[in-house]
Amino acid sequence: KRRKGFDVVVEPMYRRGVSSDEIKDYIQDAYDNWERPPEYVLLIGDVNAAGIQMPTFYINNPDRQEVDPTDQPYVQLEGDDYFIDAFIGRISCDSPNPGDLQRALARYLRHEKELQNLNGLDRGAFHRATIFGGNFGDSGNPISSPVETCRWLGERLRDRGYDVEEFYYEHEGDNNDPGPIVRSIDRGVNIVAYRGWADANGPHYPQFHKDNLDELTNEPLLPIFTFFVCNTGDFDNNDHTQCFGEYSITRGTRRTPRGALAFFGPSDLHTKTMFNNPMLGGFYFSLLYRNIRTFGPLTLAGKMEIWNGYPNKRERGRQVEFYTSVYNILGDPEVTVYLDAPFTLEVEHADRMFVGDSYGEFHVRNQAGSPVEGAMVTLRKTDETVITLLTDSDGLALVPVQLESEGELEVTVIARQAYPYMATIPVSSPERNIGFAAVEISNGEDDRLITGAPVDLTVTLHNSGAFAAGSVQAELSTPLDCIEIVSSHAEFGDIPPGESAAADAPYRVI
């Protein structure tokens, strides 16, 4: 996460007796007072664990006597509404070493850092999906919308070029065997979605339970699991220490994670079709047509579909608040979701940088050689430099740096639908290294830049090398036609090592 440009704080808070209010107070303080408030929160620990306890909040079902766990209040940080102000997920585990936590975290490290280099990666898997659903209800009334909603999703994915396999239980006596679903996921898929009938053990029509997750051999690409169905995300279930969703993100081993990349589903046992269907629609419409590629924002898009669709049920204590609360993320809320097969970034930069360098130049292109606009370039060197800049329309980022010592500069470049580019640039001390230190701007009256008026730029250079630099001079140039350089030459004389010198005369531009 730090290589992607995030400020990351790991705060140990698990202890017997820690309350959800104490944890909420910590997150609230961070949101109110940190220079960069948290955008994502990941809880690690289980509600009912003997070891790493991580409590939660609870909400009443407005339609029946039922109380369900929810992590959403942790990130309701501003105003008196029930909208979240950061994205939150949970990895449930009882012990930090080894076990579920390591198996869960391993899948995110592989997905974010190593995916393109993994043996056996089939790029075709990025355009494959497994969708299944069941028209089953215990009310005695026929229902059809779960399967219809799943078929809508299948059609939209096929329009995108996906190979979609679908399995449906529409009538009593239909095939309920989990085997075809297991085999479908094992061929390598990017998306797994379900609507129908389930509990904390998993879907029943057609059947796909927790023990079927243990049969999966689906790696290296792991799919997102989106189960818009009762109780599959109940991380405080009395009958199952791990619900289906918790179980899905901890399958396999550290070396070969299996199951789900991340899970989204509700904790309530008696959710209603009229809310589950639009939740699916909002999630996948945003993935397909709104270019949202991060798991947390996609889940919020699903919830906003309910908000938009039921204006008469938005009051506190009503169904909109309830469904936006009981649907939770199990896993990393910031994980990247690839809709298509990612492309490889071609990044051009210096092979070596020097102590005292004031900027790095990075050109980002795709494999066809076209510039990539909006790529995020992050440079990190311990505590000296942590800075992120976006590339311009030419794929160029001139990233300011402050290199004060030898070492290594970590480079990370990310872009939509691209594998991350990661490299390390060695930083060494040169014999002589003259770099920009400061500039004084004057238009004759103050330090404003005024269109059409001459401006003087008095530049100071710094020698960060080990030896003196003699008779230093510098020419000012620009590729911009809108700037006229009236005076382009300046001399700085001799600059001793570790010292700075101002120009003998200012540059002048209009």
C-alpha positions in Angstrom: 0.0 0.0 0.0 2.9 2.4 0.7 4.3 1.7 -2.7 1.0 2.7 -4.2 1.3 6.1 -2.4 -0.8 5.5 0.7 0.2 6.6 4.1 -0.3 3.4 6.1 -0.8 3.1 9.9 -0.9 -0.3 11.5 -2.5 0.1 14.9 -2.6 -3.0 17.3 -6.0 -2.7 19.1 -6.9 -6.3 19.7 -7.3 -7.3 23.3 -9.9 -9.0 25.4 -12.6 -6.5 26.3 -11.8 -3.9 23.6 -15.1 -2.2 22.5 -16.3 -1.2 19.1 -16.7 2.4 20.5 -13.0 2.5 21.4 -12.0 1.5 17.9 -14.5 3.9 16.4 -13.0 6.7 18.5 -9.6 6.0 17.2 -10.8 6.0 13.5 -12.8 9.2 14.2 -9.7 10.9 15.6 -7.7 9.9 12.6 -10.4 11.2 10.3 -10.6 14.5 12.2 -7.0 15.2 12.9 -4.6 13.4 10.5 -3.1 15.5 7.7 -4.3 12.8 5.3 -7.5 11.2 6.7 -7.9 7.5 6.1 -9.7 6.5 2.9 -9.6 2.8 3.6 -9.8 0.9 6.9 -9.0 -2.9 7.2 -10.0 -4.6 10.4 -8.1 -7.7 11.3 -9.6 -10.0 13.9 -12.8 -11.9 14.6 -15.9 -11.0 16.6 -16.0 -14.3 18.3 -12.3 -15.2 18.4 -10.5 -16.3 21.5 -7.3 -14.6 20.4 -7.6 -11.6 18.1 -10.9 -10.0 19.1 -12.3 -7.4 16.8 -15.8 -6.4 17.8 -18.4 -4.9 15.6 -21.7 -3.0 15.7 -25.2 -4.3 15.3 -28.4 -3.2 13.6 -32.0 -4.3 13.9 -33.9 -5.7 10.9 -36.8 -3.4 10.3 -39.0 -6.2 9.0 -38.5 -8.9 11.7 -37.0 -9.5 15.2 -33.4 -10.0 14.1 -30.1 -8.3 15.0 -27.2 -8.4 12.5 -23.5 -7.5 12.7 -22.2 -4.5 10.7 -18.8 -2.8 10.4 -20.2 0.3 8.6 -20.6 2.5 11.7 -16.8 2.5 12.1 -16.5 4.7 9.0 -19.6 6.9 9.4 -17.4 9.8 10.4 -19.0 13.0 9.3 -22.6 14.3 9.7 -25.6 12.5 11.2 -26.3 10.4 8.1 -25.5 6.7 7.6 -23.3 7.2 4.5 -19.7 6.0 4.9 -16.8 8.4 4.7 -14.2 5.8 4.2 -14.2 2.2 2.8 -14.0 -0.7 5.3 -13.3 -4.4 5.1 -12.5 -7.2 7.6 -10.2 -10.2 7.6 -11.5 -12.5 10.3 -8.8 -14.6 12.0 -8.1 -16.1 15.4 -4.3 -16.2 15.3 -1.8 -13.9 13.5 0.8 -16.6 12.9 0.3 -18.8 11.0 -3.2 -19.5 9.6 -6.0 -17.6 8.1 -4.5 -14.1 8.3 -1.4 -15.2 6.3 -3.5 -17.1 3.7 -5.7 -14.0 3.3 -2.9 -11.5 3.0 -1.0 -13.7 0.6 -3.7 -13.4 -2.0 -3.5 -9.6 -1.9 0.2 -9.4 -2.2 0.1 -11.8 -5.2 -2.7 -10.0 -6.9 -1.3 -6.5 -6.5 2.5 -7.2 -6.9 3.2 -10.5 -8.6 0.2 -11.5 -10.7 1.8 -10.9 -14.1 4.8 -13.0 -13.2 2.9 -16.0 -11.7 3.4 -19.4 -13.4 0.3 -20.7 -15.1 -1.5 -17.4 -15.4 -4.1 -17.6 -18.2 -5.0 -14.2 -19.6 -8.2 -15.6 -20.8 -9.3 -16.1 -17.2 -9.8 -12.3 -16.9 -12.7 -12.7 -19.4 -14.4 -15.6 -17.7 -17.2 -15.7 -15.1 -19.3 -18.2 -13.2 -22.8 -17.1 -12.4 -25.4 -19.2 -10.6 -28.8 -18.6 -9.0 -31.9 -20.2 -7.6 -35.6 -19.4 -7.8 -36.4 -20.8 -4.4 -38.5 -19.4 -1.6 -40.3 -20.7 1.5 -43.4 -18.5 1.2 -45.1 -20.8 -1.3 -45.2 -18.1 -3.9 -43.3 -18.6 -7.2 -40.3 -16.3 -7.7 -38.3 -15.7 -10.8 -36.2 -12.5 -10.4 -33.0 -14.1 -8.8 -32.4 -16.1 -12.0 -33.5 -13.3 -14.3 -31.1 -10.9 -12.5 -28.3 -13.3 -12.9 -29.1 -13.8 -16.6 -29.0 -10.0 -17.0 -25.5 -9.9 -15.6 -24.5 -12.8 -17.9 -25.7 -11.0 -21.0 -23.9 -7.8 -20.0 -20.6 -9.7 -19.4 -21.0 -11.5 -22.8 -21.4 -8.1 -24.4 -18.0 -7.3 -22.9 -16.5 -10.5 -24.5 -16.7 -12.7 -21.4 -17.0 -16.5 -21.5 -19.8 -17.0 -18.9 -21.0 -20.3 -17.5 -24.3 -20.2 -15.8 -26.1 -22.7 -13.4 -29.6 -22.3 -12.3 -32.1 -23.9 -10.0 -35.5 -22.8 -11.4 -37.9 -25.6 -10.5 -38.1 -28.2 -7.8 -36.1 -31.2 -8.9 -33.5 -29.2 -11.0 -29.9 -30.2 -10.7 -28.5 -29.2 -7.3 -25.1 -30.7 -7.7 -22.2 -28.4 -6.7 -19.7 -30.3 -8.9 -20.3 -28.3 -12.1 -19.9 -25.0 -10.2 -16.6 -26.2 -8.7 -15.3 -27.2 -12.1 -16.5 -23.9 -13.7 -14.6 -21.8 -11.1 -11.5 -24.1 -11.4 -11.1 -23.3 -15.1 -10.0 -19.9 -14.0 -12.5 -17.0 -13.7 -12.5 -13.4 -12.7 -16.0 -13.1 -11.4 -18.3 -15.3 -9.3 -21.8 -14.1 -8.6 -24.9 -15.6 -7.0 -28.5 -14.7 -6.3 -30.9 -17.1 -4.7 -31.3 -18.9 -1.3 -28.5 -19.4 1.2 -27.3 -19.2 4.8 -24.0 -18.8 6.6 -22.9 -22.2 5.1 -23.4 -21.0 1.6 -25.9 -21.2 -1.3 -28.4 -24.1 -1.3 -30.1 -23.8 -4.7 -27.9 -24.8 -6.5 -25.7 -26.0 -3.7 -22.3 -24.5 -3.1 -21.3 -24.8 0.5 -18.1 -24.1 2.6 -16.9 -27.7 2.0 -17.1 -27.1 -1.7 -14.7 -24.2 -1.3 -12.1 -26.7 -0.1 -12.5 -28.6 -3.4 -11.4 -25.6 -5.4 -8.0 -25.5 -7.2 -8.6 -22.1 -8.8 -5.3 -20.3 -8.9 -3.3 -18.2 -9.7 -6.1 -15.7 -10.7 -8.6 -15.4 -7.9 -12.1 -14.1 -8.6 -14.2 -11.6 -6.6 -17.1 -13.3 -4.9 -20.3 -11.3 -4.9 -23.1 -13.2 -3.2 -26.3 -11.1 -3.1 -28.1 -13.5 -0.8 -28.9 -14.1 2.8 -26.4 -14.7 5.6 -23.3 -15.6 3.5 -21.5 -12.6 5.0 -22.5 -13.2 8.7 -19.1 -12.9 10.4 -20.7 -13.2 13.8 -22.8 -16.3 13.2 -23.6 -18.6 16.1 -23.6 -21.8 14.1 -20.5 -21.2 12.0 -17.3 -19.9 13.5 -16.5 -18.8 9.9 -19.3 -17.9 7.6 -19.1 -18.7 3.9 -17.6 -15.3 3.1 -14.9 -15.5 5.8 -14.1 -19.0 4.7 -13.8 -18.1 1.0 -10.9 -15.6 1.5 -8.7 -18.0 3.6 -8.6 -21.1 1.4 -5.5 -22.6 0.0 -2.0 -21.9 1.3 0.3 -18.9 1.5 2.1 -20.1 -1.7 -1.1 -21.1 -3.5 -4.1 -19.1 -2.3 -7.5 -20.4 -3.5 -11.1 -19.4 -3.2 -12.0 -15.7 -3.4 -10.0 -12.6 -3.8 -12.5 -10.6 -1.8 -16.1 -11.2 -0.7 -19.2 -9.0 -0.7 -22.4 -10.1 0.9 -25.0 -9.6 3.7 -25.0 -10.7 7.3 -28.8 -10.9 7.6 -30.5 -14.3 7.3 -33.8 -12.9 5.9 -32.8 -10.4 3.2 -35.4 -9.5 0.5 -35.2 -10.0 -3.2 -36.4 -6.4 -3.9 -33.2 -5.1 -2.3 -30.7 -7.8 -3.3 -31.4 -7.5 -7.0 -30.6 -3.7 -7.3 -27.5 -4.3 -5.1 -26.2 -6.6 -7.8 -27.2 -4.3 -10.5 -25.5 -1.2 -9.0 -22.3 -3.1 -8.3 -21.9 -4.6 -11.8 -23.2 -1.6 -13.8 -20.5 0.4 -12.1 -17.9 -2.1 -12.9 -19.0 -2.4 -16.6 -20.0 1.1 -17.5 -18.7 3.6 -14.8 -15.1 2.4 -14.9 -14.8 1.8 -11.2 -12.0 -0.6 -10.6 -11.6 -0.8 -6.8 -13.6 -3.2 -4.7 -14.8 -0.8 -2.0 -16.2 1.9 -4.3 -18.0 -0.9 -6.3 -19.8 -2.1 -3.1 -20.9 1.5 -2.4 -22.2 1.8 -5.9 -24.4 -1.2 -5.2 -25.8 0.4 -2.1 -26.5 3.7 -3.8 -28.7 1.8 -6.2 -31.0 0.9 -3.3 -30.9 4.5 -2.1 -31.9 5.7 -5.6 -34.6 3.1 -6.0 -36.4 3.5 -2.6 -36.7 7.1 -1.7 -39.6 6.3 0.6 -37.5 3.9 2.7 -34.5 6.2 3.4 -35.3 7.3 7.0 -33.3 6.1 9.9 -34.3 2.6 10.9 -35.8 1.8 7.5 -34.7 -0.6 4.8 -32.2 1.5 2.9 -30.1 2.1 6.1 -30.5 -1.6 7.0 -29.3 -3.0 3.7 -26.4 -0.5 3.3 -25.3 -1.7 6.8 -25.6 -5.5 6.6 -23.8 -5.8 3.3 -20.1 -5.8 4.3 -16.7 -6.5 2.7 -14.8 -9.5 3.9 -11.2 -8.8 2.6 -9.3 -5.8 1.4 -11.6 -2.9 0.4 -8.8 -1.3 -1.7 -8.0 -4.3 -3.8 -7.9 -3.7 -7.6 -10.6 -5.3 -9.7 -9.6 -6.0 -13.3 -12.5 -6.1 -15.7 -10.3 -7.1 -18.6 -6.9 -8.6 -19.0 -4.4 -6.0 -17.8 -1.7 -4.6 -20.1 1.9 -4.1 -19.2 3.3 -0.6 -18.6 6.5 0.5 -20.4 8.2 3.0 -18.1 11.3 5.0 -19.1 13.4 6.6 -16.4 17.0 7.0 -15.3 19.0 3.9 -14.4 20.6 5.8 -11.5 20.0 9.0 -9.5 22.2 11.1 -7.3 22.2 12.7 -3.9 20.9 16.2 -4.4 18.7 15.5 -7.5 15.6 17.5 -7.4 13.3 15.7 -9.8 12.9 12.4 -11.7 11.6 12.2 -15.2 9.2 9.3 -16.0 7.7 8.5 -19.4 4.8 6.0 -19.2 3.5 4.2 -22.3 1.5 1.1 -23.1 2.8 -1.8 -25.1 1.8 -0.2 -28.4 4.0 2.8 -27.5 1.2 5.2 -26.9 1.4 7.5 -23.9 -0.6 6.7 -20.8 -2.3 9.7 -19.3 -3.3 9.7 -15.6 -0.8 7.0 -14.6 0.1 7.4 -10.9 3.8 7.5 -10.4 4.9 7.1 -6.7 8.5 7.5 -5.5 9.5 6.4 -2.1 12.9 6.4 -0.3 12.5 5.8 3.5 11.5 9.0 5.1 13.2 11.3 2.6 10.8 11.1 -0.3 7.3 9.9 -0.6 5.5 11.6 -3.4 2.9 10.7 -6.1 2.2 12.5 -9.3 0.0 11.8 -12.3 1.3 11.6 -15.9 0.1 14.3 -18.4 -1.4 13.7 -21.8 2.1 12.9 -23.1 2.6 10.2 -20.5 5.2 12.4 -18.7 5.6 12.9 -15.0 8.3 15.2 -13.7 8.3 14.2 -10.1 10.0 16.4 -7.5 12.3 14.6 -5.1 14.6 15.4 -2.2 17.4 12.9 -2.2 19.6 13.5 0.8 21.5 10.3 1.1 22.6 7.2 -0.8 20.3 4.2 -1.0 17.5 3.0 -3.2 14.5 4.9 -4.6 11.4 2.7 -5.0 9.3 3.4 -8.1 5.7 2.3 -8.5 3.5 3.1 -11.4 -0.1 2.1 -11.5 -2.8 2.8 -14.1 -6.3 1.7 -14.8 -6.4 -1.9 -16.2 -2.6 -2.2 -16.1 -0.3 -4.4 -14.2 1.7 -2.3 -11.7 5.2 -1.3 -12.7 7.7 -1.6 -9.9 11.4 -0.8 -10.0 14.3 0.3 -7.8 16.7 3.1 -8.8 20.0 3.2 -6.9 20.9 6.6 -5.4 24.6 7.4 -5.1 26.8 10.3 -4.3 28.4 11.9 -7.4 31.7 13.8 -7.5 29.9 16.8 -8.6 26.1 17.2 -8.8 24.6 20.6 -9.5 20.8 20.7 -9.0 18.1 23.3 -8.6 17.7 24.6 -5.1 15.4 27.6 -5.2 14.0 30.4 -7.3 13.0 34.0 -6.5 10.3 35.5 -8.7 9.8 39.2 -9.4 7.7 41.2 -11.8 9.0 44.5 -10.6 6.4 44.9 -7.9 5.7 41.5 -6.3 6.1 37.8 -6.9 3.1 37.2 -9.1 3.2 35.7 -12.6 1.2 38.0 -14.9 0.3 37.0 -18.4 2.1 39.2 -21.0 4.3 40.9 -18.4 8.1 40.3 -18.0 9.1 38.2 -15.0 12.6 37.9 -13.5 13.6 34.4 -12.2 16.7 34.5 -9.9 17.7 30.8 -9.5 19.9 29.3 -6.8 21.8 26.0 -7.5 23.2 23.5 -5.0 26.3 21.3 -5.3 25.5 18.0 -3.5 28.6 16.4 -4.8 31.9 15.6 -3.0 34.0 18.1 -5.0 33.8 21.7 -6.0 32.2 22.7 -9.3 33.9 25.5 -11.1 32.6 28.2 -13.5 29.0 26.9 -13.3 26.6 28.3 -15.9 23.1 27.3 -17.0 20.8 27.9 -19.9 17.0 28.3 -19.5 14.8 26.6 -22.1 11.1 25.6 -22.5 9.2 23.5 -25.0 6.1 25.8 -24.6 5.4 28.3 -27.4 3.4 30.5 -25.1 6.5 31.5 -23.1 9.1 33.8 -24.5 12.6 33.7 -23.0 14.2 37.1 -23.1 17.3 36.3 -21.1 18.3 32.7 -21.1 21.9 32.6 -19.7 23.1 32.9 -16.1 26.5 32.2 -14.4 26.9 30.9 -10.9 30.7 30.9 -10.4 32.4 28.3 -8.4 30.2 26.2 -6.0 32.0 24.3 -3.2 30.7 20.9 -2.2 27.6 21.1 -0.1 27.1 24.8 -0.9 24.6 26.8 -2.9 25.1 29.8 -5.2 22.6 32.3 -6.7 22.8 33.4 -10.4 24.8 36.6 -11.2 21.7 37.9 -13.1 18.1 36.8 -13.3 16.5 34.9 -16.2 13.8 36.9 -17.8 10.6 35.5 -19.4 7.4 36.8 -20.8 
